[in-house]
Amino acid sequence: MRKILIFLLTILTLVETSSSKSTNNKREFRGAWIATVGNIDWPIDRNTTSGEKIADLVRIFDKLKEANINAVFFQIRTECDAFYQSNFEPWSFWLTGEQGKQPEPFFDPLEFAVSEAHSRGMELHAWFNPYRVISDTGAYERFYKHISSTKPEWILSFGKYKMLDPGNPEVQNYIINVVVDVLTKYDIDGIHFDDYFYPYTPKISNEDSLTFIRYNRGFSNIDDWRRDNINSLIRRIYQIIKLYKPYVKFGISPFGIVENKYAGTEGFNSYHIIYCDPLTWIKDKSIDYITPQLYWEIEHPKAPYKKLLPWWASVVEDRHLYIGLFASRFQSNQFIKKGFEIGNQIEMNRKFETVLGEVHFSAIAIYENRGGLLDSLKFKLYNYPALLPTMKWIDSIPPNKPRNLSLQKDSIQIVLEWKEPESNSQAETAYGYVVYRFINEKVDLNNPRSIVKIIIPKKAKFIDRLDKNLIGEITYVVTAIDRHQNESEGEIISVVVK
């Protein structure tokens, strides 16, 4: 009873302290998963040419940018395969229609995706499925060097589903090597794991009993050992990331229900079935962000969003919380008739101080504008650009402000130019810039409505086209941001337009 009272008081406190949050936040994580397994999002057709695949990916990024999405989770490893030039695993069947076959003409999807994301001011998080080897998503011939053939002793089998054995130390080392391969070769902003740990169905029984005998590490309870297998991998991944590239973020998107006792739900229990232990990740600070998949309606009879959201908001402590939303489901014809569930969930997210944004599963719901989702994001929910929330435990020192801001005006445009800031104490200058515009009003950099452009990659110039709305005293402010979007003080300049 005491725990329940504390939980209810926490929810009330979160609601009360959230009342000052605006409906459109200056800092907000607005993400989208681009799923490649089963060709859910991309490639739209694995049998098309490289040129057609590239054109499709450009179109997807263009649409996501139009919706003011500022981060993309790009799936690069679906079944111990690769959507990049891997030193360990074969090219994915979902990319070329034949596992082990590289794109012809050649291009590297991850390298291209990073470039496309960064050119639009978006973060790119490389999304890995850490353990899955073979699923029943699609029956196809495996490459002769696929891990299922080269290391059968590492595999746990559950009918058609096969996975790497989390309790085997060699498996853990292998997964780390795969991650490090990507981390060191590509200019990614984050490493992201999905929710496939031990199998959902059937639940594991004695398939790993021999592994437990050999590698139990002193555990007497096999369930605790299984959870620690996952947790120890996550701790090591976090340490490795911070060793090689401290600025790269690490996050996981677990199933939305940990145990039903926490939020009063009646759903699948991920803690005891797939051995998912996100409260330990948060406590141990072995992740930078967590994105629970809250894929149910606000009023769902067994797993209501309105119960799960405040519980998650109460447990994140000093790590970031972004909510996983099931956009593809709720924007389908079946659900959109019932109301704008996604819009209502986003508005509910903004009532909690510890909820710093959301990630949409999946990108297709946005880029195909299903149920008008792209339009709703563009014109209402995300109608202003947003900076990303900062992670002070990684970097809290902003760059110095831009120098020598100047302005030129003619009959059609206003041109702003400036010089890169001096290096700060961390020897950083600027990764990008933010341009604010105020028309006959007081300067307020906390108002997201005043942001007219987030310039990433950095370019020390901005052109504002004159129109009937730009009349009176126009004040511009330009700030510098670093890779984690810590923001400098601003350089100010004004002009009168008649």
C-alpha positions in Angstrom: 0.0 0.0 0.0 2.8 2.4 0.9 4.4 1.8 -2.6 1.1 2.5 -4.3 0.7 5.7 -2.4 4.2 6.8 -3.3 3.6 6.0 -6.9 0.3 8.0 -6.9 2.0 11.0 -5.3 4.8 10.8 -7.9 2.2 10.9 -10.7 0.5 13.9 -9.1 3.8 15.7 -8.7 4.7 15.0 -12.4 1.4 16.4 -13.6 1.6 19.5 -11.4 5.2 20.3 -12.5 4.4 19.7 -16.1 1.8 22.5 -16.4 4.4 25.0 -17.6 5.4 22.8 -20.6 4.3 24.3 -23.9 2.4 22.3 -26.4 5.3 22.7 -28.8 8.7 22.4 -27.0 11.9 24.0 -28.0 13.7 20.8 -27.1 12.0 17.6 -28.0 13.2 14.2 -29.3 11.1 13.5 -32.5 12.2 10.2 -33.8 11.1 7.6 -36.4 12.2 3.9 -36.8 13.1 3.0 -40.4 12.6 -0.8 -40.3 14.4 -2.9 -42.9 13.4 -6.4 -41.8 10.6 -7.7 -44.0 11.0 -4.5 -46.0 8.6 -2.8 -43.6 9.9 0.7 -44.5 12.9 0.3 -46.7 13.9 -0.9 -49.2 10.4 -0.6 -50.5 11.3 -3.4 -52.9 14.5 -5.4 -52.3 14.6 -6.4 -56.0 14.9 -2.8 -57.4 18.1 -1.2 -58.6 20.5 0.5 -56.3 19.5 3.8 -57.9 15.8 3.2 -57.1 16.7 2.2 -53.5 18.7 5.4 -53.1 15.9 7.5 -54.5 13.4 5.9 -52.2 15.6 6.5 -49.1 16.0 10.2 -50.2 12.3 10.5 -50.4 11.8 9.0 -47.0 14.3 11.4 -45.4 12.7 14.3 -47.2 9.3 13.5 -45.8 10.6 12.9 -42.3 12.3 16.3 -42.5 9.0 17.9 -43.7 7.4 16.5 -40.5 10.2 18.1 -38.4 11.5 14.7 -37.3 15.0 15.3 -35.8 16.3 11.7 -35.3 16.1 8.4 -37.2 16.7 4.9 -36.0 17.9 3.0 -39.1 17.8 -0.8 -38.8 21.2 -2.1 -40.0 21.2 -5.7 -38.5 18.1 -7.7 -38.6 19.1 -11.4 -38.4 22.9 -11.5 -38.0 23.2 -9.7 -41.3 24.2 -6.3 -42.5 22.9 -3.1 -44.2 26.5 -1.9 -44.2 29.9 -3.2 -45.2 30.5 -5.5 -42.3 33.7 -7.3 -41.3 31.7 -10.0 -39.6 28.3 -10.7 -41.3 26.8 -11.0 -44.8 24.8 -8.5 -46.6 21.1 -8.8 -45.8 18.6 -10.6 -47.8 16.2 -7.7 -47.2 18.6 -5.4 -49.1 19.3 -7.3 -52.3 17.0 -10.4 -52.2 20.0 -12.7 -51.6 21.8 -13.0 -48.4 25.5 -12.3 -48.9 25.0 -10.3 -52.1 26.2 -6.7 -52.1 24.3 -4.0 -53.9 25.1 -3.6 -57.6 26.1 -1.0 -58.4 27.6 -0.8 -55.0 26.5 1.6 -52.3 26.7 1.4 -48.5 23.2 2.0 -47.1 24.4 3.0 -43.6 27.0 5.4 -45.0 24.4 7.0 -47.3 21.7 7.1 -44.5 24.2 8.9 -42.2 24.9 11.5 -44.9 21.3 12.0 -45.7 20.3 12.4 -42.0 23.1 14.8 -41.2 22.5 17.0 -44.3 18.9 17.5 -42.9 20.0 18.2 -39.4 18.9 14.8 -38.0 20.6 12.4 -35.8 21.2 8.8 -37.1 21.1 6.0 -34.6 22.3 2.6 -35.9 19.6 0.1 -34.9 20.7 -3.5 -34.1 18.8 -6.6 -33.3 21.5 -8.1 -31.0 20.5 -11.8 -30.8 18.1 -12.9 -33.6 19.6 -15.3 -36.2 16.7 -16.7 -38.1 13.0 -15.9 -37.8 9.9 -16.9 -39.7 9.5 -13.4 -41.2 10.7 -14.8 -44.5 12.0 -18.2 -45.7 15.2 -17.7 -47.7 18.5 -19.4 -48.2 21.3 -18.4 -45.8 24.7 -17.4 -47.0 27.2 -20.1 -46.4 29.2 -17.9 -44.0 26.2 -16.9 -42.0 26.6 -17.4 -38.3 23.9 -20.2 -38.3 26.3 -22.3 -40.4 29.7 -21.2 -39.0 28.8 -21.3 -35.3 25.9 -23.7 -34.7 27.1 -24.3 -31.1 26.3 -20.6 -30.4 22.6 -21.0 -31.5 19.5 -21.6 -29.4 16.6 -23.1 -31.5 12.9 -22.6 -31.0 11.3 -24.2 -34.0 11.7 -21.8 -36.9 13.2 -19.2 -34.7 16.9 -19.2 -33.9 18.9 -16.8 -31.7 22.4 -16.4 -30.4 22.8 -17.8 -26.9 23.1 -14.8 -24.5 24.7 -16.9 -21.8 27.7 -17.9 -24.0 30.7 -15.5 -23.3 31.9 -16.0 -26.9 28.5 -14.7 -28.2 28.7 -11.6 -26.0 32.2 -10.9 -27.4 31.0 -11.4 -30.9 28.1 -9.0 -30.5 30.5 -6.4 -29.1 32.8 -6.8 -32.0 29.9 -6.3 -34.4 28.9 -3.1 -32.7 32.5 -1.8 -32.5 32.9 -2.4 -36.2 30.0 0.0 -36.9 31.0 2.4 -34.2 34.5 2.9 -35.5 33.7 3.1 -39.2 30.6 5.3 -39.4 29.8 8.8 -38.2 26.7 7.7 -36.3 25.1 9.6 -33.4 23.7 6.6 -31.5 23.6 2.8 -31.1 20.1 1.4 -30.6 18.9 -2.0 -29.5 15.3 -3.3 -30.0 13.3 -5.5 -27.7 14.2 -9.0 -28.9 16.2 -10.6 -26.1 15.1 -14.1 -25.1 12.1 -15.3 -27.3 8.6 -14.0 -26.9 7.0 -17.3 -27.9 7.6 -20.0 -27.1 9.1 -19.0 -23.8 12.5 -20.5 -23.2 12.5 -23.6 -21.1 15.6 -25.8 -21.0 17.2 -24.8 -24.3 20.1 -23.1 -22.5 20.5 -25.6 -19.6 24.0 -26.7 -20.7 25.1 -23.1 -21.1 23.9 -22.4 -17.6 26.0 -25.4 -16.3 29.1 -24.2 -18.0 28.8 -20.4 -17.6 26.6 -19.8 -14.6 29.0 -17.3 -13.0 27.9 -18.4 -9.5 24.2 -17.8 -10.2 21.9 -20.6 -8.7 18.7 -19.2 -10.2 18.6 -19.5 -14.0 16.1 -16.7 -14.4 18.4 -14.2 -12.6 21.3 -15.5 -14.7 19.4 -14.9 -17.9 18.6 -11.4 -16.9 22.2 -10.8 -16.0 23.3 -12.2 -19.4 21.4 -9.3 -21.0 22.4 -6.7 -18.5 26.1 -7.5 -18.6 26.1 -7.2 -22.4 24.4 -3.8 -22.1 26.9 -2.6 -19.5 29.8 -3.7 -21.7 28.3 -2.1 -24.8 27.9 1.2 -22.9 31.5 1.1 -21.7 32.8 0.3 -25.1 30.9 3.2 -26.8 32.1 5.7 -24.2 35.7 4.4 -24.7 35.7 4.8 -28.5 33.3 7.7 -29.0 32.0 9.3 -25.8 29.5 11.5 -27.7 27.7 8.5 -29.2 24.4 7.8 -27.4 23.2 4.3 -26.4 19.6 3.4 -26.0 17.1 0.5 -26.0 13.4 0.2 -26.8 12.0 -2.5 -24.4 8.6 -3.9 -24.4 6.3 -1.4 -22.7 5.3 -3.6 -19.7 8.0 -4.7 -17.3 5.8 -6.3 -14.6 2.0 -5.8 -14.4 2.3 -4.9 -10.7 4.0 -1.6 -11.5 1.3 0.2 -13.5 -1.7 -2.0 -12.8 -1.8 -3.6 -16.2 -2.7 -7.2 -17.3 -0.4 -7.7 -20.3 2.6 -9.7 -21.3 5.3 -9.8 -18.5 8.6 -9.0 -20.2 10.7 -9.3 -17.0 9.9 -13.0 -16.5 9.4 -14.1 -20.1 12.0 -12.4 -22.2 14.2 -11.4 -19.2 14.0 -7.7 -20.0 15.3 -5.6 -17.0 15.1 -1.9 -17.9 15.0 -0.7 -14.3 18.5 -2.1 -13.8 19.7 -0.4 -16.9 18.4 2.9 -15.6 19.8 2.4 -12.1 23.2 1.3 -13.4 23.3 4.2 -15.9 24.3 1.7 -18.6 22.1 3.5 -21.2 21.7 7.1 -22.2 18.0 6.8 -23.1 15.2 4.4 -23.0 12.3 4.1 -25.4 9.6 1.8 -24.1 7.2 0.6 -26.7 3.8 1.8 -25.4 1.9 0.4 -28.3 -1.6 0.5 -26.8 -4.5 2.9 -26.7 -4.9 5.5 -24.0 -8.0 3.6 -22.8 -6.8 0.0 -23.6 -8.7 -2.4 -21.2 -5.6 -4.3 -20.2 -2.6 -2.1 -20.9 -3.8 1.5 -20.9 -1.4 4.1 -22.1 -2.7 6.5 -19.5 -1.4 4.2 -16.8 1.9 3.1 -18.4 3.0 6.6 -19.4 3.1 8.1 -15.8 4.8 5.0 -14.4 7.6 5.2 -16.9 7.8 9.0 -16.3 8.3 8.2 -12.6 11.2 5.8 -12.9 13.6 7.3 -15.5 15.7 9.3 -12.9 18.5 11.1 -14.8 18.3 9.2 -18.1 16.3 10.3 -21.1 12.8 8.9 -21.7 11.4 8.9 -25.2 8.1 7.0 -25.8 7.7 4.5 -28.6 4.4 5.1 -30.4 2.7 2.6 -32.7 2.0 5.0 -35.5 1.5 2.4 -38.2 -1.3 0.7 -36.2 -3.1 3.8 -35.0 -3.0 5.5 -38.4 -4.5 2.5 -40.2 -8.0 2.7 -41.5 -9.2 0.4 -38.7 -8.1 2.9 -35.9 -8.1 6.3 -37.5 -11.9 6.2 -37.5 -11.9 6.1 -33.7 -10.0 9.3 -33.3 -6.4 10.7 -33.5 -4.8 8.4 -31.0 -1.2 9.3 -31.9 -2.0 13.0 -31.5 -3.6 12.5 -28.2 -0.7 10.4 -27.0 1.8 13.1 -28.0 -0.2 15.8 -26.2 -0.3 13.5 -23.1 3.5 13.0 -23.3 4.0 16.7 -23.1 2.3 16.8 -19.7 5.2 15.1 -18.0 8.5 16.8 -17.4 10.5 13.6 -17.7 9.0 12.6 -21.1 11.4 14.3 -23.6 9.8 13.1 -26.8 8.7 10.1 -28.8 9.7 7.7 -31.6 7.2 6.6 -34.2 7.0 3.0 -35.4 7.3 3.1 -38.2 8.5 5.7 -40.7 6.0 4.5 -43.3 3.1 6.0 -41.4 4.7 9.4 -41.8 6.2 9.3 -45.3 3.0 7.8 -46.7 1.0 10.4 -44.7 -1.3 7.6 -43.4 -4.4 9.1 -41.9 -2.9 12.5 -42.5 -0.1 11.9 -39.9 2.6 13.8 -41.8 0.2 16.8 -42.2 -0.7 16.7 -38.5 2.9 16.7 -37.4 3.9 19.4 -39.9 1.1 21.8 -39.3 0.2 21.2 -35.6 2.1 18.8 -33.4 5.7 19.5 -34.7 4.9 22.7 -36.5 8.2 24.4 -35.3 11.7 22.9 -35.5 13.0 21.5 -32.2 16.4 21.1 -30.8 17.3 17.7 -29.2 17.2 17.4 -25.4 20.8 17.7 -24.0 22.5 14.9 -22.1 24.5 16.7 -19.4 26.3 13.6 -18.2 27.9 13.3 -21.7 28.5 17.0 -22.4 27.3 20.1 -20.6 29.7 22.8 -22.0 28.2 24.9 -24.8 30.2 26.4 -27.6 31.1 30.1 -27.6 28.7 32.3 -29.5 29.2 33.2 -33.2 31.2 36.2 -34.1 30.8 39.3 -36.2 27.1 38.9 -37.2 26.3 41.1 -40.1 23.1 41.9 -42.1 22.4 43.0 -45.6 18.9 43.9 -46.9 17.6 44.5 -50.4 14.1 44.5 -51.9 13.7 40.8 -51.9 15.7 39.3 -49.0 17.7 39.7 -45.8 21.1 38.0 -45.7 22.8 37.2 -42.4 26.4 36.2 -42.2 28.7 35.5 -39.3 32.0 33.9 -38.3 32.6 30.6 -36.5 33.0 31.0 -32.8 36.3 30.7 -31.0 37.1 27.3 -29.5 35.7 26.7 -26.1 37.4 24.9 -23.1 36.9 21.5 -24.9 38.5 22.8 -28.1 35.1 22.8 -29.8 33.8 25.5 -32.1 30.3 24.9 -33.6 28.5 21.8 -35.0 25.6 23.9 -36.2 23.7 27.1 -35.6 20.2 28.2 -34.6 18.6 31.3 -36.2 15.8 33.1 -34.3 13.6 35.8 -35.7 11.4 38.2 -33.7 9.0 40.6 -35.5 8.0 43.6 -33.3 8.4 41.6 -30.2 10.7 41.0 -27.2 13.6 38.6 -27.7 12.7 35.2 -26.0 14.9 32.3 -26.9 12.8 29.9 -25.0 9.9 30.3 -27.4 10.1 27.6 -30.1 7.9 29.7 -32.4 10.9 32.1 -32.9 13.2 29.4 -34.4 13.3 29.9 -38.2 16.2 27.6 -39.0 18.4 25.0 -37.3 21.5 24.9 -39.6 23.2 21.5 -39.4 25.8 20.9 -40.9 27.2 24.3 -40.0 27.0 27.1 -42.5 27.6 30.6 -41.5 24.9 32.2 -43.6 21.1 32.5 -43.6 18.8 34.1 -46.2 15.3 35.3 -45.2 13.0 36.1 -48.1 10.9 39.2 -47.6 7.1 38.8 -47.7 4.1 40.7 -46.4 4.6 39.2 -42.9 8.1 40.7 -42.5 7.1 44.3 -41.6 8.4 46.4 -38.8 11.4 45.9 -36.5 12.9 42.5 -37.2 15.4 41.2 -34.7 17.6 38.1 -35.4 19.5 36.1 -32.9 22.1 33.5 -34.0 23.5 30.9 -31.5 26.0 28.1 -31.9 25.3 24.5 -31.0 27.6 21.5 -30.5 27.0 17.9 -31.5 24.9 17.4 -28.4 23.1 20.6 -29.1 24.3 22.5 -26.1 23.6 26.1 -27.1 25.7 29.2 -26.8 24.6 32.7 -26.0 23.3 34.6 -29.0 24.6 37.3 -31.3 21.8 39.9 -32.0 21.1 42.2 -34.9 18.1 44.2 -35.9 16.7 45.9 -39.0 13.5 47.9 -39.8 11.5 46.7 -42.8 8.9 49.0 -44.2 
